[in-house]
Amino acid sequence: MPGEKRDKKKEKGVNEVTSCVYMFPNGDKYEGDCIQADGGDSIERTGHGIHVTALGIVYEGMWEHDKMNGKGKITHTSGAEYEGEFVNNQFHGFGKYTWPNGSFYEGQFVENRMEGEGEFTDTESQVWTGSFHYKAAPGLKFKLAMS
């Protein structure tokens, strides 16, 4: 139908991915891939980009629908960091969370929580494996490293 052709032409220019730099009113800065949304009135982060908050928290990774989606890394000013999979701005899927003291968990996350099979390495490089359920990890096994 003639009306459908006009709509497709109208959308073509609006949804093209371009590179942009955007300063948010709160002092945050985004630099990376974006598209114009809402008829060109706003931008939407999509593809690869870096977002730095006014407090110094840095996220570098993939964006979709203006949210952290896909692989990425977030670094907090405390030194804590998460590198792995994101879904709708949450740690979700396989990832590694490192605390400022150097200990880390590597395994499955569900909605920002350690959930499922994983390994926790403490500050003395001792490794504990098992099933994690948010703050509980019953039945963890010590992984003995033989030299």
LINSUL-V520484 format. One record per helix or strand. SS is the DSSP state (~ for helix, > for strand). FROM is the first residue (numbers start at 1). LEN is the number of residues. If there is no record, write none. Layout:
ss = {SS	SS}
from = {FROM	FROM}
len = {LEN	LEN}
This chain:
ss = {~	>	>	~	>	>	>	>	>	>	>	>	>	>}
from = {2	18	29	38	42	58	67	81	90	104	113	127	136	141}
len = {13	6	9	3	11	7	9	7	9	7	9	7	1	3}
